[in-house]
Amino acid sequence: MSLHESEAPPGGPDNPQCSRKGCRADAAWRIRWNNPRIHTPQHRKSWLACPDHREDLEKFLRAQGFWKNTVPLGHDGPTGEDRP
């Protein structure tokens, strides 16, 4: 394996993987969040989650007051909270 190959993100855009540290499972959910101390209210960051880690990742973000919504991975449109 070359150095270039080892630097590639796991999964890549065609096979997105869970954002939980150490997990290599296929992602099924997009957990959308923002940190109000550094992001505008409309800005969203995303973590990807497999079915096994969705609840844990949401729980962590909720405890921080960062969680906004969770949508199926293929859903890119606005949600109720994202609409003006």
mmCIF file of the N, C-alpha and C atoms, coordinates in Angstrom:
data_MODEL
# 
_entry.id   MODEL 
# 
loop_
_atom_site.group_PDB 
_atom_site.id 
_atom_site.type_symbol 
_atom_site.label_atom_id 
_atom_site.label_alt_id 
_atom_site.label_comp_id 
_atom_site.label_asym_id 
_atom_site.label_entity_id 
_atom_site.label_seq_id 
_atom_site.pdbx_PDB_ins_code 
_atom_site.Cartn_x 
_atom_site.Cartn_y 
_atom_site.Cartn_z 
_atom_site.occupancy 
_atom_site.B_iso_or_equiv 
_atom_site.pdbx_formal_charge 
_atom_site.auth_seq_id 
_atom_site.auth_comp_id 
_atom_site.auth_asym_id 
_atom_site.auth_atom_id 
_atom_site.pdbx_PDB_model_num 
ATOM 1   N N  . MET A 1 1  ? 0.858   -1.183 0.000  1.00 0.00 ? 1  MET A N  1 
ATOM 2   C CA . MET A 1 1  ? 0.000   0.000  0.000  1.00 0.00 ? 1  MET A CA 1 
ATOM 3   C C  . MET A 1 1  ? 0.892   1.231  0.000  1.00 0.00 ? 1  MET A C  1 
ATOM 4   N N  . SER A 1 2  ? 0.594   2.195  -0.838 1.00 0.00 ? 2  SER A N  1 
ATOM 5   C CA . SER A 1 2  ? 1.381   3.417  -0.880 1.00 0.00 ? 2  SER A CA 1 
ATOM 6   C C  . SER A 1 2  ? 0.912   4.389  0.188  1.00 0.00 ? 2  SER A C  1 
ATOM 7   N N  . LEU A 1 3  ? 1.733   5.379  0.462  1.00 0.00 ? 3  LEU A N  1 
ATOM 8   C CA . LEU A 1 3  ? 1.375   6.403  1.441  1.00 0.00 ? 3  LEU A CA 1 
ATOM 9   C C  . LEU A 1 3  ? 0.093   7.111  1.023  1.00 0.00 ? 3  LEU A C  1 
ATOM 10  N N  . HIS A 1 4  ? -0.045  7.385  -0.271 1.00 0.00 ? 4  HIS A N  1 
ATOM 11  C CA . HIS A 1 4  ? -1.239  8.066  -0.774 1.00 0.00 ? 4  HIS A CA 1 
ATOM 12  C C  . HIS A 1 4  ? -2.501  7.270  -0.456 1.00 0.00 ? 4  HIS A C  1 
ATOM 13  N N  . GLU A 1 5  ? -2.465  5.968  -0.645 1.00 0.00 ? 5  GLU A N  1 
ATOM 14  C CA . GLU A 1 5  ? -3.631  5.136  -0.368 1.00 0.00 ? 5  GLU A CA 1 
ATOM 15  C C  . GLU A 1 5  ? -3.985  5.144  1.112  1.00 0.00 ? 5  GLU A C  1 
ATOM 16  N N  . SER A 1 6  ? -2.985  5.164  1.996  1.00 0.00 ? 6  SER A N  1 
ATOM 17  C CA . SER A 1 6  ? -3.266  5.120  3.430  1.00 0.00 ? 6  SER A CA 1 
ATOM 18  C C  . SER A 1 6  ? -3.872  6.422  3.937  1.00 0.00 ? 6  SER A C  1 
ATOM 19  N N  . GLU A 1 7  ? -3.719  7.513  3.186  1.00 0.00 ? 7  GLU A N  1 
ATOM 20  C CA . GLU A 1 7  ? -4.276  8.794  3.607  1.00 0.00 ? 7  GLU A CA 1 
ATOM 21  C C  . GLU A 1 7  ? -5.723  8.987  3.161  1.00 0.00 ? 7  GLU A C  1 
ATOM 22  N N  . ALA A 1 8  ? -6.208  8.126  2.331  1.00 0.00 ? 8  ALA A N  1 
ATOM 23  C CA . ALA A 1 8  ? -7.587  8.248  1.847  1.00 0.00 ? 8  ALA A CA 1 
ATOM 24  C C  . ALA A 1 8  ? -8.560  8.019  2.998  1.00 0.00 ? 8  ALA A C  1 
ATOM 25  N N  . PRO A 1 9  ? -9.655  8.792  3.048  1.00 0.00 ? 9  PRO A N  1 
ATOM 26  C CA . PRO A 1 9  ? -10.627 8.586  4.121  1.00 0.00 ? 9  PRO A CA 1 
ATOM 27  C C  . PRO A 1 9  ? -11.288 7.224  3.995  1.00 0.00 ? 9  PRO A C  1 
ATOM 28  N N  . PRO A 1 10 ? -11.570 6.567  5.123  1.00 0.00 ? 10 PRO A N  1 
ATOM 29  C CA . PRO A 1 10 ? -12.198 5.251  5.054  1.00 0.00 ? 10 PRO A CA 1 
ATOM 30  C C  . PRO A 1 10 ? -13.574 5.329  4.405  1.00 0.00 ? 10 PRO A C  1 
ATOM 31  N N  . GLY A 1 11 ? -13.824 4.434  3.515  1.00 0.00 ? 11 GLY A N  1 
ATOM 32  C CA . GLY A 1 11 ? -15.137 4.379  2.878  1.00 0.00 ? 11 GLY A CA 1 
ATOM 33  C C  . GLY A 1 11 ? -15.229 5.216  1.625  1.00 0.00 ? 11 GLY A C  1 
ATOM 34  N N  . GLY A 1 12 ? -14.789 6.437  1.665  1.00 0.00 ? 12 GLY A N  1 
ATOM 35  C CA . GLY A 1 12 ? -14.887 7.319  0.520  1.00 0.00 ? 12 GLY A CA 1 
ATOM 36  C C  . GLY A 1 12 ? -16.323 7.740  0.258  1.00 0.00 ? 12 GLY A C  1 
ATOM 37  N N  . PRO A 1 13 ? -16.538 8.608  -0.739 1.00 0.00 ? 13 PRO A N  1 
ATOM 38  C CA . PRO A 1 13 ? -17.879 9.129  -1.004 1.00 0.00 ? 13 PRO A CA 1 
ATOM 39  C C  . PRO A 1 13 ? -18.867 8.081  -1.509 1.00 0.00 ? 13 PRO A C  1 
ATOM 40  N N  . ASP A 1 14 ? -18.363 7.005  -2.128 1.00 0.00 ? 14 ASP A N  1 
ATOM 41  C CA . ASP A 1 14 ? -19.265 5.976  -2.650 1.00 0.00 ? 14 ASP A CA 1 
ATOM 42  C C  . ASP A 1 14 ? -19.660 4.947  -1.601 1.00 0.00 ? 14 ASP A C  1 
ATOM 43  N N  . ASN A 1 15 ? -18.958 4.918  -0.480 1.00 0.00 ? 15 ASN A N  1 
ATOM 44  C CA . ASN A 1 15 ? -19.225 3.948  0.573  1.00 0.00 ? 15 ASN A CA 1 
ATOM 45  C C  . ASN A 1 15 ? -19.031 4.630  1.930  1.00 0.00 ? 15 ASN A C  1 
ATOM 46  N N  . PRO A 1 16 ? -19.886 5.596  2.278  1.00 0.00 ? 16 PRO A N  1 
ATOM 47  C CA . PRO A 1 16 ? -19.695 6.344  3.527  1.00 0.00 ? 16 PRO A CA 1 
ATOM 48  C C  . PRO A 1 16 ? -19.796 5.436  4.748  1.00 0.00 ? 16 PRO A C  1 
ATOM 49  N N  . GLN A 1 17 ? -18.936 5.714  5.721  1.00 0.00 ? 17 GLN A N  1 
ATOM 50  C CA . GLN A 1 17 ? -18.885 4.907  6.928  1.00 0.00 ? 17 GLN A CA 1 
ATOM 51  C C  . GLN A 1 17 ? -19.257 5.736  8.146  1.00 0.00 ? 17 GLN A C  1 
ATOM 52  N N  . CYS A 1 18 ? -19.631 5.040  9.182  1.00 0.00 ? 18 CYS A N  1 
ATOM 53  C CA . CYS A 1 18 ? -20.014 5.639  10.454 1.00 0.00 ? 18 CYS A CA 1 
ATOM 54  C C  . CYS A 1 18 ? -18.898 6.539  10.987 1.00 0.00 ? 18 CYS A C  1 
ATOM 55  N N  . SER A 1 19 ? -19.276 7.663  11.586 1.00 0.00 ? 19 SER A N  1 
ATOM 56  C CA . SER A 1 19 ? -18.320 8.614  12.146 1.00 0.00 ? 19 SER A CA 1 
ATOM 57  C C  . SER A 1 19 ? -17.813 8.226  13.531 1.00 0.00 ? 19 SER A C  1 
ATOM 58  N N  . ARG A 1 20 ? -18.422 7.233  14.158 1.00 0.00 ? 20 ARG A N  1 
ATOM 59  C CA . ARG A 1 20 ? -17.982 6.828  15.496 1.00 0.00 ? 20 ARG A CA 1 
ATOM 60  C C  . ARG A 1 20 ? -16.571 6.296  15.432 1.00 0.00 ? 20 ARG A C  1 
ATOM 61  N N  . LYS A 1 21 ? -15.729 6.736  16.343 1.00 0.00 ? 21 LYS A N  1 
ATOM 62  C CA . LYS A 1 21 ? -14.328 6.331  16.364 1.00 0.00 ? 21 LYS A CA 1 
ATOM 63  C C  . LYS A 1 21 ? -14.207 4.805  16.371 1.00 0.00 ? 21 LYS A C  1 
ATOM 64  N N  . GLY A 1 22 ? -13.424 4.291  15.440 1.00 0.00 ? 22 GLY A N  1 
ATOM 65  C CA . GLY A 1 22 ? -13.179 2.863  15.357 1.00 0.00 ? 22 GLY A CA 1 
ATOM 66  C C  . GLY A 1 22 ? -14.218 2.063  14.597 1.00 0.00 ? 22 GLY A C  1 
ATOM 67  N N  . CYS A 1 23 ? -15.330 2.677  14.222 1.00 0.00 ? 23 CYS A N  1 
ATOM 68  C CA . CYS A 1 23 ? -16.383 1.951  13.507 1.00 0.00 ? 23 CYS A CA 1 
ATOM 69  C C  . CYS A 1 23 ? -16.147 2.065  12.000 1.00 0.00 ? 23 CYS A C  1 
ATOM 70  N N  . ARG A 1 24 ? -16.269 0.954  11.317 1.00 0.00 ? 24 ARG A N  1 
ATOM 71  C CA . ARG A 1 24 ? -16.115 0.933  9.861  1.00 0.00 ? 24 ARG A CA 1 
ATOM 72  C C  . ARG A 1 24 ? -17.393 0.461  9.172  1.00 0.00 ? 24 ARG A C  1 
ATOM 73  N N  . ALA A 1 25 ? -18.495 0.446  9.904  1.00 0.00 ? 25 ALA A N  1 
ATOM 74  C CA . ALA A 1 25 ? -19.774 0.005  9.341  1.00 0.00 ? 25 ALA A CA 1 
ATOM 75  C C  . ALA A 1 25 ? -20.310 1.041  8.355  1.00 0.00 ? 25 ALA A C  1 
ATOM 76  N N  . ASP A 1 26 ? -21.102 0.575  7.412  1.00 0.00 ? 26 ASP A N  1 
ATOM 77  C CA . ASP A 1 26 ? -21.743 1.481  6.459  1.00 0.00 ? 26 ASP A CA 1 
ATOM 78  C C  . ASP A 1 26 ? -22.692 2.417  7.197  1.00 0.00 ? 26 ASP A C  1 
ATOM 79  N N  . ALA A 1 27 ? -22.657 3.680  6.829  1.00 0.00 ? 27 ALA A N  1 
ATOM 80  C CA . ALA A 1 27 ? -23.544 4.672  7.435  1.00 0.00 ? 27 ALA A CA 1 
ATOM 81  C C  . ALA A 1 27 ? -24.936 4.565  6.829  1.00 0.00 ? 27 ALA A C  1 
ATOM 82  N N  . ALA A 1 28 ? -25.946 4.812  7.650  1.00 0.00 ? 28 ALA A N  1 
ATOM 83  C CA . ALA A 1 28 ? -27.337 4.816  7.196  1.00 0.00 ? 28 ALA A CA 1 
ATOM 84  C C  . ALA A 1 28 ? -28.029 6.128  7.546  1.00 0.00 ? 28 ALA A C  1 
ATOM 85  N N  . TRP A 1 29 ? -27.428 6.925  8.420  1.00 0.00 ? 29 TRP A N  1 
ATOM 86  C CA . TRP A 1 29 ? -28.040 8.152  8.930  1.00 0.00 ? 29 TRP A CA 1 
ATOM 87  C C  . TRP A 1 29 ? -27.070 9.321  8.866  1.00 0.00 ? 29 TRP A C  1 
ATOM 88  N N  . ARG A 1 30 ? -27.619 10.515 8.658  1.00 0.00 ? 30 ARG A N  1 
ATOM 89  C CA . ARG A 1 30 ? -26.857 11.764 8.732  1.00 0.00 ? 30 ARG A CA 1 
ATOM 90  C C  . ARG A 1 30 ? -27.385 12.517 9.953  1.00 0.00 ? 30 ARG A C  1 
ATOM 91  N N  . ILE A 1 31 ? -26.520 12.715 10.920 1.00 0.00 ? 31 ILE A N  1 
ATOM 92  C CA . ILE A 1 31 ? -26.885 13.446 12.136 1.00 0.00 ? 31 ILE A CA 1 
ATOM 93  C C  . ILE A 1 31 ? -26.389 14.877 11.952 1.00 0.00 ? 31 ILE A C  1 
ATOM 94  N N  . ARG A 1 32 ? -27.328 15.820 11.944 1.00 0.00 ? 32 ARG A N  1 
ATOM 95  C CA . ARG A 1 32 ? -26.999 17.219 11.653 1.00 0.00 ? 32 ARG A CA 1 
ATOM 96  C C  . ARG A 1 32 ? -26.954 18.018 12.950 1.00 0.00 ? 32 ARG A C  1 
ATOM 97  N N  . TRP A 1 33 ? -25.929 18.838 13.083 1.00 0.00 ? 33 TRP A N  1 
ATOM 98  C CA . TRP A 1 33 ? -25.717 19.571 14.328 1.00 0.00 ? 33 TRP A CA 1 
ATOM 99  C C  . TRP A 1 33 ? -25.023 20.892 14.043 1.00 0.00 ? 33 TRP A C  1 
ATOM 100 N N  . ASN A 1 34 ? -24.992 21.750 15.062 1.00 0.00 ? 34 ASN A N  1 
ATOM 101 C CA . ASN A 1 34 ? -24.165 22.951 14.993 1.00 0.00 ? 34 ASN A CA 1 
ATOM 102 C C  . ASN A 1 34 ? -23.784 23.379 16.400 1.00 0.00 ? 34 ASN A C  1 
ATOM 103 N N  . ASN A 1 35 ? -22.664 24.032 16.495 1.00 0.00 ? 35 ASN A N  1 
ATOM 104 C CA . ASN A 1 35 ? -22.186 24.587 17.758 1.00 0.00 ? 35 ASN A CA 1 
ATOM 105 C C  . ASN A 1 35 ? -22.536 26.071 17.733 1.00 0.00 ? 35 ASN A C  1 
ATOM 106 N N  . PRO A 1 36 ? -23.528 26.501 18.506 1.00 0.00 ? 36 PRO A N  1 
ATOM 107 C CA . PRO A 1 36 ? -23.984 27.890 18.427 1.00 0.00 ? 36 PRO A CA 1 
ATOM 108 C C  . PRO A 1 36 ? -22.932 28.915 18.846 1.00 0.00 ? 36 PRO A C  1 
ATOM 109 N N  . ARG A 1 37 ? -21.898 28.475 19.537 1.00 0.00 ? 37 ARG A N  1 
ATOM 110 C CA . ARG A 1 37 ? -20.835 29.414 19.926 1.00 0.00 ? 37 ARG A CA 1 
ATOM 111 C C  . ARG A 1 37 ? -19.951 29.789 18.749 1.00 0.00 ? 37 ARG A C  1 
ATOM 112 N N  . ILE A 1 38 ? -19.892 28.930 17.720 1.00 0.00 ? 38 ILE A N  1 
ATOM 113 C CA . ILE A 1 38 ? -18.998 29.222 16.592 1.00 0.00 ? 38 ILE A CA 1 
ATOM 114 C C  . ILE A 1 38 ? -19.678 29.195 15.222 1.00 0.00 ? 38 ILE A C  1 
ATOM 115 N N  . HIS A 1 39 ? -20.897 28.686 15.135 1.00 0.00 ? 39 HIS A N  1 
ATOM 116 C CA . HIS A 1 39 ? -21.599 28.602 13.852 1.00 0.00 ? 39 HIS A CA 1 
ATOM 117 C C  . HIS A 1 39 ? -22.817 29.520 13.844 1.00 0.00 ? 39 HIS A C  1 
ATOM 118 N N  . THR A 1 40 ? -23.169 30.007 12.654 1.00 0.00 ? 40 THR A N  1 
ATOM 119 C CA . THR A 1 40 ? -24.412 30.758 12.521 1.00 0.00 ? 40 THR A CA 1 
ATOM 120 C C  . THR A 1 40 ? -25.574 29.790 12.738 1.00 0.00 ? 40 THR A C  1 
ATOM 121 N N  . PRO A 1 41 ? -26.761 30.284 13.081 1.00 0.00 ? 41 PRO A N  1 
ATOM 122 C CA . PRO A 1 41 ? -27.895 29.382 13.325 1.00 0.00 ? 41 PRO A CA 1 
ATOM 123 C C  . PRO A 1 41 ? -28.246 28.493 12.130 1.00 0.00 ? 41 PRO A C  1 
ATOM 124 N N  . GLN A 1 42 ? -27.999 28.952 10.905 1.00 0.00 ? 42 GLN A N  1 
ATOM 125 C CA . GLN A 1 42 ? -28.348 28.174 9.722  1.00 0.00 ? 42 GLN A CA 1 
ATOM 126 C C  . GLN A 1 42 ? -27.298 27.117 9.366  1.00 0.00 ? 42 GLN A C  1 
ATOM 127 N N  . HIS A 1 43 ? -26.098 27.264 9.872  1.00 0.00 ? 43 HIS A N  1 
ATOM 128 C CA . HIS A 1 43 ? -25.000 26.350 9.525  1.00 0.00 ? 43 HIS A CA 1 
ATOM 129 C C  . HIS A 1 43 ? -25.240 24.967 10.116 1.00 0.00 ? 43 HIS A C  1 
ATOM 130 N N  . ARG A 1 44 ? -24.932 23.926 9.350  1.00 0.00 ? 44 ARG A N  1 
ATOM 131 C CA . ARG A 1 44 ? -25.057 22.554 9.835  1.00 0.00 ? 44 ARG A CA 1 
ATOM 132 C C  . ARG A 1 44 ? -23.779 21.782 9.559  1.00 0.00 ? 44 ARG A C  1 
ATOM 133 N N  . LYS A 1 45 ? -23.328 21.056 10.544 1.00 0.00 ? 45 LYS A N  1 
ATOM 134 C CA . LYS A 1 45 ? -22.261 20.073 10.414 1.00 0.00 ? 45 LYS A CA 1 
ATOM 135 C C  . LYS A 1 45 ? -22.961 18.718 10.386 1.00 0.00 ? 45 LYS A C  1 
ATOM 136 N N  . SER A 1 46 ? -22.285 17.695 9.883  1.00 0.00 ? 46 SER A N  1 
ATOM 137 C CA . SER A 1 46 ? -22.896 16.363 9.813  1.00 0.00 ? 46 SER A CA 1 
ATOM 138 C C  . SER A 1 46 ? -21.940 15.298 10.307 1.00 0.00 ? 46 SER A C  1 
ATOM 139 N N  . TRP A 1 47 ? -22.499 14.369 11.036 1.00 0.00 ? 47 TRP A N  1 
ATOM 140 C CA . TRP A 1 47 ? -21.828 13.117 11.353 1.00 0.00 ? 47 TRP A CA 1 
ATOM 141 C C  . TRP A 1 47 ? -22.646 12.035 10.685 1.00 0.00 ? 47 TRP A C  1 
ATOM 142 N N  . LEU A 1 48 ? -21.986 10.999 10.221 1.00 0.00 ? 48 LEU A N  1 
ATOM 143 C CA . LEU A 1 48 ? -22.673 9.850  9.655  1.00 0.00 ? 48 LEU A CA 1 
ATOM 144 C C  . LEU A 1 48 ? -22.735 8.764  10.713 1.00 0.00 ? 48 LEU A C  1 
ATOM 145 N N  . ALA A 1 49 ? -23.819 8.007  10.711 1.00 0.00 ? 49 ALA A N  1 
ATOM 146 C CA . ALA A 1 49 ? -23.991 6.971  11.733 1.00 0.00 ? 49 ALA A CA 1 
ATOM 147 C C  . ALA A 1 49 ? -24.527 5.684  11.133 1.00 0.00 ? 49 ALA A C  1 
ATOM 148 N N  . CYS A 1 50 ? -24.009 4.581  11.635 1.00 0.00 ? 50 CYS A N  1 
ATOM 149 C CA . CYS A 1 50 ? -24.584 3.273  11.324 1.00 0.00 ? 50 CYS A CA 1 
ATOM 150 C C  . CYS A 1 50 ? -25.760 3.066  12.285 1.00 0.00 ? 50 CYS A C  1 
ATOM 151 N N  . PRO A 1 51 ? -26.614 2.097  12.038 1.00 0.00 ? 51 PRO A N  1 
ATOM 152 C CA . PRO A 1 51 ? -27.751 1.870  12.943 1.00 0.00 ? 51 PRO A CA 1 
ATOM 153 C C  . PRO A 1 51 ? -27.333 1.600  14.390 1.00 0.00 ? 51 PRO A C  1 
ATOM 154 N N  . ASP A 1 52 ? -26.189 0.948  14.595 1.00 0.00 ? 52 ASP A N  1 
ATOM 155 C CA . ASP A 1 52 ? -25.749 0.624  15.955 1.00 0.00 ? 52 ASP A CA 1 
ATOM 156 C C  . ASP A 1 52 ? -25.276 1.838  16.752 1.00 0.00 ? 52 ASP A C  1 
ATOM 157 N N  . HIS A 1 53 ? -24.792 2.892  16.084 1.00 0.00 ? 53 HIS A N  1 
ATOM 158 C CA . HIS A 1 53 ? -24.222 4.033  16.800 1.00 0.00 ? 53 HIS A CA 1 
ATOM 159 C C  . HIS A 1 53 ? -25.048 5.313  16.708 1.00 0.00 ? 53 HIS A C  1 
ATOM 160 N N  . ARG A 1 54 ? -26.141 5.274  15.980 1.00 0.00 ? 54 ARG A N  1 
ATOM 161 C CA . ARG A 1 54 ? -26.971 6.478  15.825 1.00 0.00 ? 54 ARG A CA 1 
ATOM 162 C C  . ARG A 1 54 ? -27.375 7.061  17.181 1.00 0.00 ? 54 ARG A C  1 
ATOM 163 N N  . GLU A 1 55 ? -27.919 6.233  18.043 1.00 0.00 ? 55 GLU A N  1 
ATOM 164 C CA . GLU A 1 55 ? -28.421 6.710  19.332 1.00 0.00 ? 55 GLU A CA 1 
ATOM 165 C C  . GLU A 1 55 ? -27.303 7.303  20.196 1.00 0.00 ? 55 GLU A C  1 
ATOM 166 N N  . ASP A 1 56 ? -26.144 6.658  20.239 1.00 0.00 ? 56 ASP A N  1 
ATOM 167 C CA . ASP A 1 56 ? -25.028 7.163  21.046 1.00 0.00 ? 56 ASP A CA 1 
ATOM 168 C C  . ASP A 1 56 ? -24.537 8.520  20.546 1.00 0.00 ? 56 ASP A C  1 
ATOM 169 N N  . LEU A 1 57 ? -24.412 8.668  19.223 1.00 0.00 ? 57 LEU A N  1 
ATOM 170 C CA . LEU A 1 57 ? -23.950 9.938  18.673 1.00 0.00 ? 57 LEU A CA 1 
ATOM 171 C C  . LEU A 1 57 ? -24.968 11.052 18.917 1.00 0.00 ? 57 LEU A C  1 
ATOM 172 N N  . GLU A 1 58 ? -26.256 10.744 18.737 1.00 0.00 ? 58 GLU A N  1 
ATOM 173 C CA . GLU A 1 58 ? -27.298 11.738 19.022 1.00 0.00 ? 58 GLU A CA 1 
ATOM 174 C C  . GLU A 1 58 ? -27.281 12.130 20.500 1.00 0.00 ? 58 GLU A C  1 
ATOM 175 N N  . LYS A 1 59 ? -27.136 11.158 21.367 1.00 0.00 ? 59 LYS A N  1 
ATOM 176 C CA . LYS A 1 59 ? -27.132 11.415 22.807 1.00 0.00 ? 59 LYS A CA 1 
ATOM 177 C C  . LYS A 1 59 ? -25.992 12.367 23.187 1.00 0.00 ? 59 LYS A C  1 
ATOM 178 N N  . PHE A 1 60 ? -24.809 12.129 22.628 1.00 0.00 ? 60 PHE A N  1 
ATOM 179 C CA . PHE A 1 60 ? -23.667 13.004 22.894 1.00 0.00 ? 60 PHE A CA 1 
ATOM 180 C C  . PHE A 1 60 ? -23.956 14.429 22.425 1.00 0.00 ? 60 PHE A C  1 
ATOM 181 N N  . LEU A 1 61 ? -24.455 14.575 21.197 1.00 0.00 ? 61 LEU A N  1 
ATOM 182 C CA . LEU A 1 61 ? -24.733 15.911 20.663 1.00 0.00 ? 61 LEU A CA 1 
ATOM 183 C C  . LEU A 1 61 ? -25.855 16.611 21.423 1.00 0.00 ? 61 LEU A C  1 
ATOM 184 N N  . ARG A 1 62 ? -26.867 15.870 21.843 1.00 0.00 ? 62 ARG A N  1 
ATOM 185 C CA . ARG A 1 62 ? -27.956 16.460 22.641 1.00 0.00 ? 62 ARG A CA 1 
ATOM 186 C C  . ARG A 1 62 ? -27.431 16.982 23.977 1.00 0.00 ? 62 ARG A C  1 
ATOM 187 N N  . ALA A 1 63 ? -26.546 16.219 24.613 1.00 0.00 ? 63 ALA A N  1 
ATOM 188 C CA . ALA A 1 63 ? -25.988 16.630 25.903 1.00 0.00 ? 63 ALA A CA 1 
ATOM 189 C C  . ALA A 1 63 ? -25.207 17.940 25.776 1.00 0.00 ? 63 ALA A C  1 
ATOM 190 N N  . GLN A 1 64 ? -24.614 18.174 24.610 1.00 0.00 ? 64 GLN A N  1 
ATOM 191 C CA . GLN A 1 64 ? -23.869 19.406 24.361 1.00 0.00 ? 64 GLN A CA 1 
ATOM 192 C C  . GLN A 1 64 ? -24.781 20.549 23.891 1.00 0.00 ? 64 GLN A C  1 
ATOM 193 N N  . GLY A 1 65 ? -26.031 20.222 23.569 1.00 0.00 ? 65 GLY A N  1 
ATOM 194 C CA . GLY A 1 65 ? -26.950 21.215 23.012 1.00 0.00 ? 65 GLY A CA 1 
ATOM 195 C C  . GLY A 1 65 ? -26.688 21.490 21.540 1.00 0.00 ? 65 GLY A C  1 
ATOM 196 N N  . PHE A 1 66 ? -26.041 20.548 20.840 1.00 0.00 ? 66 PHE A N  1 
ATOM 197 C CA . PHE A 1 66 ? -25.652 20.752 19.444 1.00 0.00 ? 66 PHE A CA 1 
ATOM 198 C C  . PHE A 1 66 ? -26.572 20.060 18.443 1.00 0.00 ? 66 PHE A C  1 
ATOM 199 N N  . TRP A 1 67 ? -27.283 19.005 18.843 1.00 0.00 ? 67 TRP A N  1 
ATOM 200 C CA . TRP A 1 67 ? -28.078 18.212 17.906 1.00 0.00 ? 67 TRP A CA 1 
ATOM 201 C C  . TRP A 1 67 ? -29.195 19.053 17.304 1.00 0.00 ? 67 TRP A C  1 
ATOM 202 N N  . LYS A 1 68 ? -29.400 18.915 15.993 1.00 0.00 ? 68 LYS A N  1 
ATOM 203 C CA . LYS A 1 68 ? -30.490 19.607 15.305 1.00 0.00 ? 68 LYS A CA 1 
ATOM 204 C C  . LYS A 1 68 ? -31.509 18.625 14.745 1.00 0.00 ? 68 LYS A C  1 
ATOM 205 N N  . ASN A 1 69 ? -31.052 17.626 13.978 1.00 0.00 ? 69 ASN A N  1 
ATOM 206 C CA . ASN A 1 69 ? -31.960 16.620 13.437 1.00 0.00 ? 69 ASN A CA 1 
ATOM 207 C C  . ASN A 1 69 ? -31.160 15.450 12.884 1.00 0.00 ? 69 ASN A C  1 
ATOM 208 N N  . THR A 1 70 ? -31.869 14.381 12.612 1.00 0.00 ? 70 THR A N  1 
ATOM 209 C CA . THR A 1 70 ? -31.264 13.192 12.017 1.00 0.00 ? 70 THR A CA 1 
ATOM 210 C C  . THR A 1 70 ? -32.125 12.783 10.835 1.00 0.00 ? 70 THR A C  1 
ATOM 211 N N  . VAL A 1 71 ? -31.478 12.551 9.704  1.00 0.00 ? 71 VAL A N  1 
ATOM 212 C CA . VAL A 1 71 ? -32.191 12.181 8.484  1.00 0.00 ? 71 VAL A CA 1 
ATOM 213 C C  . VAL A 1 71 ? -31.531 10.947 7.868  1.00 0.00 ? 71 VAL A C  1 
ATOM 214 N N  . PRO A 1 72 ? -32.294 10.184 7.081  1.00 0.00 ? 72 PRO A N  1 
ATOM 215 C CA . PRO A 1 72 ? -31.672 9.065  6.368  1.00 0.00 ? 72 PRO A CA 1 
ATOM 216 C C  . PRO A 1 72 ? -30.530 9.581  5.493  1.00 0.00 ? 72 PRO A C  1 
ATOM 217 N N  . LEU A 1 73 ? -29.511 8.794  5.316  1.00 0.00 ? 73 LEU A N  1 
ATOM 218 C CA . LEU A 1 73 ? -28.306 9.232  4.615  1.00 0.00 ? 73 LEU A CA 1 
ATOM 219 C C  . LEU A 1 73 ? -28.572 9.813  3.235  1.00 0.00 ? 73 LEU A C  1 
ATOM 220 N N  . GLY A 1 74 ? -29.481 9.267  2.457  1.00 0.00 ? 74 GLY A N  1 
ATOM 221 C CA . GLY A 1 74 ? -29.747 9.767  1.111  1.00 0.00 ? 74 GLY A CA 1 
ATOM 222 C C  . GLY A 1 74 ? -30.572 11.038 1.063  1.00 0.00 ? 74 GLY A C  1 
ATOM 223 N N  . HIS A 1 75 ? -31.087 11.511 2.192  1.00 0.00 ? 75 HIS A N  1 
ATOM 224 C CA . HIS A 1 75 ? -31.958 12.688 2.243  1.00 0.00 ? 75 HIS A CA 1 
ATOM 225 C C  . HIS A 1 75 ? -31.114 13.950 2.343  1.00 0.00 ? 75 HIS A C  1 
ATOM 226 N N  . ASP A 1 76 ? -31.130 14.796 1.312  1.00 0.00 ? 76 ASP A N  1 
ATOM 227 C CA . ASP A 1 76 ? -30.342 16.022 1.334  1.00 0.00 ? 76 ASP A CA 1 
ATOM 228 C C  . ASP A 1 76 ? -31.191 17.279 1.373  1.00 0.00 ? 76 ASP A C  1 
ATOM 229 N N  . GLY A 1 77 ? -32.497 17.136 1.326  1.00 0.00 ? 77 GLY A N  1 
ATOM 230 C CA . GLY A 1 77 ? -33.377 18.296 1.325  1.00 0.00 ? 77 GLY A CA 1 
ATOM 231 C C  . GLY A 1 77 ? -33.532 18.894 2.709  1.00 0.00 ? 77 GLY A C  1 
ATOM 232 N N  . PRO A 1 78 ? -34.181 20.063 2.801  1.00 0.00 ? 78 PRO A N  1 
ATOM 233 C CA . PRO A 1 78 ? -34.388 20.698 4.103  1.00 0.00 ? 78 PRO A CA 1 
ATOM 234 C C  . PRO A 1 78 ? -35.361 19.903 4.959  1.00 0.00 ? 78 PRO A C  1 
ATOM 235 N N  . THR A 1 79 ? -35.199 20.020 6.250  1.00 0.00 ? 79 THR A N  1 
ATOM 236 C CA . THR A 1 79 ? -36.134 19.416 7.193  1.00 0.00 ? 79 THR A CA 1 
ATOM 237 C C  . THR A 1 79 ? -36.929 20.541 7.827  1.00 0.00 ? 79 THR A C  1 
ATOM 238 N N  . GLY A 1 80 ? -37.893 20.217 8.637  1.00 0.00 ? 80 GLY A N  1 
ATOM 239 C CA . GLY A 1 80 ? -38.721 21.232 9.279  1.00 0.00 ? 80 GLY A CA 1 
ATOM 240 C C  . GLY A 1 80 ? -37.919 22.295 9.997  1.00 0.00 ? 80 GLY A C  1 
ATOM 241 N N  . GLU A 1 81 ? -36.863 21.895 10.683 1.00 0.00 ? 81 GLU A N  1 
ATOM 242 C CA . GLU A 1 81 ? -36.057 22.857 11.429 1.00 0.00 ? 81 GLU A CA 1 
ATOM 243 C C  . GLU A 1 81 ? -35.178 23.703 10.522 1.00 0.00 ? 81 GLU A C  1 
ATOM 244 N N  . ASP A 1 82 ? -34.902 23.226 9.309  1.00 0.00 ? 82 ASP A N  1 
ATOM 245 C CA . ASP A 1 82 ? -34.023 23.941 8.398  1.00 0.00 ? 82 ASP A CA 1 
ATOM 246 C C  . ASP A 1 82 ? -34.760 24.937 7.515  1.00 0.00 ? 82 ASP A C  1 
ATOM 247 N N  . ARG A 1 83 ? -36.062 24.866 7.465  1.00 0.00 ? 83 ARG A N  1 
ATOM 248 C CA . ARG A 1 83 ? -36.822 25.771 6.597  1.00 0.00 ? 83 ARG A CA 1 
ATOM 249 C C  . ARG A 1 83 ? -36.908 27.156 7.233  1.00 0.00 ? 83 ARG A C  1 
ATOM 250 N N  . PRO A 1 84 ? -36.883 28.192 6.389  1.00 0.00 ? 84 PRO A N  1 
ATOM 251 C CA . PRO A 1 84 ? -36.989 29.564 6.939  1.00 0.00 ? 84 PRO A CA 1 
ATOM 252 C C  . PRO A 1 84 ? -38.342 29.827 7.554  1.00 0.00 ? 84 PRO A C  1 
# 
